[in-house]
Amino acid sequence: MYIIERNWIATDVAFRYNNINKGYPNNAFVEFGRKITQNDMAYIHPSVDFGSHKTYNHGIEVGMLILFCFFYQKKLLLKLL
């Protein structure tokens, strides 16, 4: 993973063998992300599968991470009371 200011880029390649299918369901991905606020991050995650007995051919995932700590929950609850 490489972090460049508010952005990050990560890669991964998985080589494996499935003994049940007697094949290689390998995959690789590149992930691009950006920190939106102090606690929120968004990412895009395209991936590709290669080898015999693939689980999928290719895919894309888009998501958002929301970091919410118990400390902030407690402060919010105390404010409401």
N, C-alpha and C positions, 0 to 999 in steps of 0.2 A: 504494500500500500504506500502510495506517495501522496503527501498532503501539500498542496500549494495554496497558501492563504486560506480561503474559505472553501476550496474545492479539493476533491480527492479522486484518485484513480487507483483501481486495484485489479489484479488479474489472478487467475487460478487455472490450473490444468490438472485434471484427475485421470490417472491411468489405473485401471483396475480390471480384475477378472471376475466374472460371475460364474461360479461353479455349477449352479443349477442350469443356466442357459448355455453353458460351455462357450461363452463369448466375452467380448470386451466392450462394455458400455462406457466408453471414455467420453469426457466432456471438457470444454474450456469456456471461460467467460472473461469479459472485461466489464468492470463496473465504474461508472462515472457518477460522482455525487457532489452535492453542494450544500453547505451549511446555510440555512435560510435565516434562522434566528439563533439565539444562544442555545436553545433546547430542541430545535427542529431541523431535520435534514431531509433532503429529497435525493433519490438516486434513480438511475436507469441501468439495467443489467442485461445486456444482450448475451446470449450463449449459443453454442453450437455443440452437437454431439457427433462423435466419429468412432469408427471401429465397427466390429460385427455385433449384432444383437443390440442395436441402439434403443434407448428408452424414449428418445425423441430425436427429431432432426435438427431443429433450431427453436429458439424461443426468445422472448423478451419479457422482462419484468420491470415494472415501474412502481416505485413505492415511496413512502415517507416514514421517517423514524421520528417519534416524539419521545424525548427523554423527560420523564416525570419522576422526580425523586420524592421519597417519603418526607423529607425535610420540608419541601414546598407544600405538600399536602397538609402537614401539621400546621404550618404558618397560616395557610388559607383557612383551615378549620378554626383556629384561634381567632382570626379576624371575624369570622361569621358569628362566633359566640359572643 
